Amino acid sequence: MLTHLDSQGRAHMVDVTEKDVTFREAAAEARVRMLPETLQMIVAGGHPKGDVFAVARIAGIQAAKKTSDLIPLCHPLMLTGVKVELTAESPDTVHIVARCKLSGQTGVEMEALTAASIAALTIYDMCKAVDRGMTIEHVRLLEKLGGKSGHFIADDQVSAQ
């Protein structure tokens, strides 16, 4: 059942008024593929615009906090924690993992996905002058805890635990 549709099939914001406040957490990832030289420049700190990872991390955190402004039917949430980790994976990839958490009435999956996506877009924006062929790949939910639907772990993450 699609919860964002009412009985007439019209889009609406889900009413969470009666839901219990519980701990909720979600993790999402994205990957940015680039030329090996671009990744080397980022890692070496030689980018003329500054610390690419620091800017992308801040952008991801800000994006998580603004998710309801970007996605029409998302609830504005009072996040209690947002963490964005960026890792250089040789020879040509930046792996981004975003984690969001709160105690609330609805989940934080969209906030984690938004954080990972915007961090990836920020890397692209900062590096496009030297590498327009970058690709953003594998934006997906890795894990979700809390709420009525319980614990979700992406299939390939179960064995990695």
Contacts in CASP RR format, 6 or more apart in sequence:
PFRMAT RR
TARGET T0000
AUTHOR 0000-0000-0000
METHOD contacts of the structure
MODEL  1
MLTHLDSQGRAHMVDVTEKDVTFREAAAEARVRMLPETLQMIVAGGHPKG
DVFAVARIAGIQAAKKTSDLIPLCHPLMLTGVKVELTAESPDTVHIVARC
KLSGQTGVEMEALTAASIAALTIYDMCKAVDRGMTIEHVRLLEKLGGKSG
HFIADDQVSAQ
3 14 0 8 1.000
4 11 0 8 1.000
4 12 0 8 1.000
4 13 0 8 1.000
4 14 0 8 1.000
4 73 0 8 1.000
5 11 0 8 1.000
5 12 0 8 1.000
6 12 0 8 1.000
11 72 0 8 1.000
11 73 0 8 1.000
12 73 0 8 1.000
13 73 0 8 1.000
13 75 0 8 1.000
14 73 0 8 1.000
14 75 0 8 1.000
14 106 0 8 1.000
16 75 0 8 1.000
16 105 0 8 1.000
16 106 0 8 1.000
17 105 0 8 1.000
19 105 0 8 1.000
19 106 0 8 1.000
19 148 0 8 1.000
20 105 0 8 1.000
21 103 0 8 1.000
21 104 0 8 1.000
21 105 0 8 1.000
22 103 0 8 1.000
22 104 0 8 1.000
22 105 0 8 1.000
22 146 0 8 1.000
22 147 0 8 1.000
23 101 0 8 1.000
23 102 0 8 1.000
23 103 0 8 1.000
23 104 0 8 1.000
23 145 0 8 1.000
23 146 0 8 1.000
24 101 0 8 1.000
24 102 0 8 1.000
24 103 0 8 1.000
24 104 0 8 1.000
24 106 0 8 1.000
24 107 0 8 1.000
24 108 0 8 1.000
24 144 0 8 1.000
24 145 0 8 1.000
24 146 0 8 1.000
24 147 0 8 1.000
25 99 0 8 1.000
25 100 0 8 1.000
25 101 0 8 1.000
25 108 0 8 1.000
25 143 0 8 1.000
25 144 0 8 1.000
25 145 0 8 1.000
25 146 0 8 1.000
26 99 0 8 1.000
26 100 0 8 1.000
26 101 0 8 1.000
26 107 0 8 1.000
26 108 0 8 1.000
26 109 0 8 1.000
26 111 0 8 1.000
26 112 0 8 1.000
26 113 0 8 1.000
26 141 0 8 1.000
26 143 0 8 1.000
26 144 0 8 1.000
26 145 0 8 1.000
27 97 0 8 1.000
27 98 0 8 1.000
27 99 0 8 1.000
27 112 0 8 1.000
27 141 0 8 1.000
27 142 0 8 1.000
27 143 0 8 1.000
27 144 0 8 1.000
28 97 0 8 1.000
28 98 0 8 1.000
28 109 0 8 1.000
28 112 0 8 1.000
28 113 0 8 1.000
28 115 0 8 1.000
28 116 0 8 1.000
28 139 0 8 1.000
28 140 0 8 1.000
28 141 0 8 1.000
28 142 0 8 1.000
29 95 0 8 1.000
29 96 0 8 1.000
29 97 0 8 1.000
29 98 0 8 1.000
29 116 0 8 1.000
29 138 0 8 1.000
29 139 0 8 1.000
29 140 0 8 1.000
29 142 0 8 1.000
30 96 0 8 1.000
30 116 0 8 1.000
30 117 0 8 1.000
30 119 0 8 1.000
30 120 0 8 1.000
30 136 0 8 1.000
30 137 0 8 1.000
30 138 0 8 1.000
30 139 0 8 1.000
31 89 0 8 1.000
31 93 0 8 1.000
31 94 0 8 1.000
31 95 0 8 1.000
31 96 0 8 1.000
31 120 0 8 1.000
31 136 0 8 1.000
31 137 0 8 1.000
31 138 0 8 1.000
32 93 0 8 1.000
32 94 0 8 1.000
32 96 0 8 1.000
32 120 0 8 1.000
32 123 0 8 1.000
32 124 0 8 1.000
32 134 0 8 1.000
32 135 0 8 1.000
32 136 0 8 1.000
32 137 0 8 1.000
33 92 0 8 1.000
33 93 0 8 1.000
33 134 0 8 1.000
33 135 0 8 1.000
33 137 0 8 1.000
34 92 0 8 1.000
34 93 0 8 1.000
34 94 0 8 1.000
34 127 0 8 1.000
34 131 0 8 1.000
34 133 0 8 1.000
34 134 0 8 1.000
35 92 0 8 1.000
35 131 0 8 1.000
35 133 0 8 1.000
36 90 0 8 1.000
36 91 0 8 1.000
36 92 0 8 1.000
37 130 0 8 1.000
37 131 0 8 1.000
38 92 0 8 1.000
38 127 0 8 1.000
38 130 0 8 1.000
38 131 0 8 1.000
38 134 0 8 1.000
39 88 0 8 1.000
39 90 0 8 1.000
39 91 0 8 1.000
39 92 0 8 1.000
39 93 0 8 1.000
39 94 0 8 1.000
41 47 0 8 1.000
41 127 0 8 1.000
41 130 0 8 1.000
42 52 0 8 1.000
42 53 0 8 1.000
42 88 0 8 1.000
42 94 0 8 1.000
42 123 0 8 1.000
42 127 0 8 1.000
43 88 0 8 1.000
45 51 0 8 1.000
45 52 0 8 1.000
47 126 0 8 1.000
47 127 0 8 1.000
49 55 0 8 1.000
49 126 0 8 1.000
50 126 0 8 1.000
52 123 0 8 1.000
52 126 0 8 1.000
52 127 0 8 1.000
53 86 0 8 1.000
53 94 0 8 1.000
55 122 0 8 1.000
55 126 0 8 1.000
56 84 0 8 1.000
56 86 0 8 1.000
56 96 0 8 1.000
56 119 0 8 1.000
56 120 0 8 1.000
56 122 0 8 1.000
56 123 0 8 1.000
56 126 0 8 1.000
57 84 0 8 1.000
57 85 0 8 1.000
57 86 0 8 1.000
57 119 0 8 1.000
59 118 0 8 1.000
59 119 0 8 1.000
59 121 0 8 1.000
59 122 0 8 1.000
60 82 0 8 1.000
60 84 0 8 1.000
60 98 0 8 1.000
60 114 0 8 1.000
60 115 0 8 1.000
60 116 0 8 1.000
60 118 0 8 1.000
60 119 0 8 1.000
60 122 0 8 1.000
61 82 0 8 1.000
61 84 0 8 1.000
61 115 0 8 1.000
62 118 0 8 1.000
63 70 0 8 1.000
63 114 0 8 1.000
63 115 0 8 1.000
63 117 0 8 1.000
63 118 0 8 1.000
63 119 0 8 1.000
64 79 0 8 1.000
64 82 0 8 1.000
64 98 0 8 1.000
64 100 0 8 1.000
64 111 0 8 1.000
64 112 0 8 1.000
64 114 0 8 1.000
64 115 0 8 1.000
65 79 0 8 1.000
65 82 0 8 1.000
65 111 0 8 1.000
66 114 0 8 1.000
67 74 0 8 1.000
67 77 0 8 1.000
67 110 0 8 1.000
67 111 0 8 1.000
67 114 0 8 1.000
68 74 0 8 1.000
68 75 0 8 1.000
68 76 0 8 1.000
68 77 0 8 1.000
70 114 0 8 1.000
71 110 0 8 1.000
71 114 0 8 1.000
74 110 0 8 1.000
75 105 0 8 1.000
75 106 0 8 1.000
77 102 0 8 1.000
77 104 0 8 1.000
77 106 0 8 1.000
77 107 0 8 1.000
77 108 0 8 1.000
77 111 0 8 1.000
78 102 0 8 1.000
78 104 0 8 1.000
79 100 0 8 1.000
79 101 0 8 1.000
79 102 0 8 1.000
79 108 0 8 1.000
79 111 0 8 1.000
80 101 0 8 1.000
80 102 0 8 1.000
80 103 0 8 1.000
81 99 0 8 1.000
81 100 0 8 1.000
81 101 0 8 1.000
81 102 0 8 1.000
82 98 0 8 1.000
82 99 0 8 1.000
82 100 0 8 1.000
82 101 0 8 1.000
82 111 0 8 1.000
82 115 0 8 1.000
83 98 0 8 1.000
83 99 0 8 1.000
84 96 0 8 1.000
84 97 0 8 1.000
84 98 0 8 1.000
84 99 0 8 1.000
84 115 0 8 1.000
84 116 0 8 1.000
84 119 0 8 1.000
85 96 0 8 1.000
85 97 0 8 1.000
85 98 0 8 1.000
86 94 0 8 1.000
86 95 0 8 1.000
86 96 0 8 1.000
86 119 0 8 1.000
86 123 0 8 1.000
87 94 0 8 1.000
87 95 0 8 1.000
87 96 0 8 1.000
87 97 0 8 1.000
88 94 0 8 1.000
89 95 0 8 1.000
94 120 0 8 1.000
94 123 0 8 1.000
96 116 0 8 1.000
96 119 0 8 1.000
96 120 0 8 1.000
97 116 0 8 1.000
97 142 0 8 1.000
98 112 0 8 1.000
98 113 0 8 1.000
98 115 0 8 1.000
98 116 0 8 1.000
98 119 0 8 1.000
99 112 0 8 1.000
100 108 0 8 1.000
100 111 0 8 1.000
100 112 0 8 1.000
100 115 0 8 1.000
101 108 0 8 1.000
102 108 0 8 1.000
107 144 0 8 1.000
107 146 0 8 1.000
107 147 0 8 1.000
108 144 0 8 1.000
109 141 0 8 1.000
109 144 0 8 1.000
112 141 0 8 1.000
113 139 0 8 1.000
113 140 0 8 1.000
113 141 0 8 1.000
116 139 0 8 1.000
117 136 0 8 1.000
117 139 0 8 1.000
120 136 0 8 1.000
120 139 0 8 1.000
121 136 0 8 1.000
123 134 0 8 1.000
124 134 0 8 1.000
124 136 0 8 1.000
127 134 0 8 1.000
128 134 0 8 1.000
140 154 0 8 1.000
141 152 0 8 1.000
141 154 0 8 1.000
142 153 0 8 1.000
142 154 0 8 1.000
142 157 0 8 1.000
143 151 0 8 1.000
143 152 0 8 1.000
143 153 0 8 1.000
143 154 0 8 1.000
143 157 0 8 1.000
144 150 0 8 1.000
144 151 0 8 1.000
144 152 0 8 1.000
145 151 0 8 1.000
153 161 0 8 1.000
END
